[in-house]
Amino acid sequence: MPVSKRWIDFNEENVKELLNTYGVYQLADSKKEVIYIGEGKLRHNILADLFNESEKTASTVYFRYRENNSKKSSKQRQNILIKEFIDKHGKPPKFN
């Protein structure tokens, strides 16, 4: 099951609308190809990615997310998504 069905533009306005709840998220490039799968407090972590001067941030155009009940369930979901990605592509996302 995907994180969410639709991609959201990766910008400050959209990220600041997120609740700071635990969850799992994906970052994608301009082709909507997943380049990173993360977990934790959504607003905090995605904002950190937004303002981090890195190749990952420069490559990110979209994001999507799914809220979870706890850090533990977010970490478990992240591990599942990374495994599914590896099974499909033969390697983890570019920045994982």
N, C-alpha and C positions, 0 to 999 in steps of 0.2 A: 504494500500500500504506500503510495507516495506521501511525501510530507504534506503537501496541499495540492490542489488541482491547478492553481494559476500562479504564474510568476508575477512578482511585484517589482517595479523599478527600484533599483538600489540607490536611494537618495535619503538625505537627512529627514525630510518631511515624513516620508513613509516609515522609516525606522522609528522615529520618535512617537509614532502612533501605536507602536506595539506595547503590550503590557509587559512588565518585567517579571514574567512567570517563567518557570522552567519549560524547556522545550528543545526541539531539535530543528535545525535549519540547514538549508542548502544554498550555496552561492553559485551563480552560473555566469558564463560569459555571454557575449553578444549573440551566440548561436543557441543559447539556452542549454548549453552542455554544462553539467555539474562539474565544478572545479574544487569544491570544498563542502564537507559535511561537518557541521559543528553542533554543539549542545551546550546547555547551561541556561542562565538567565537571558532571555531573548533580547530585550532592548539593550541591555548592557553589552552583551557579547557582539551583537550585530553592529551597534554604534562603534565599538572598539575596532571592528573590522573596517568600518566605513572611514574612520579617521587615521587608520594605520597606514603609513606611507610604505607600501610594499607592492610587490608584483601581484600578489593575490588581490589587493584592493584595486589596483589599476586594471586588472582583468575582469573584475566583477561588474556586471550590468544589471543583473536580476537576483532576487532572493525569494525563497518561500520557506514556510515554517509550519510547525505543528506543536501546539502546547501539550505539555505532559504534567502529571501530578507531582513529580519529584525529580530531583537530580538523578537519582538511581534509575528511574524509568527513562529519563532523557538519554543517559549514557547507554542503556541497553538498546534503545531505539537507534542511536547513532551507530552502534556496533552492527546492528542488523542491516542498516542502510549501506554502510561501508562494505559489508560482506556481499550484499546483493550487487553493488556496483562492481566489486572485484570479480564476482561470478560472471557478470555480463561483459566486462571490458578487459579482464585479465590483469588489472592493476587498480590501485586505489585512485580516487580523484587527485588531480595534479597537486593540490596543496594540502593533502592529508598525509 
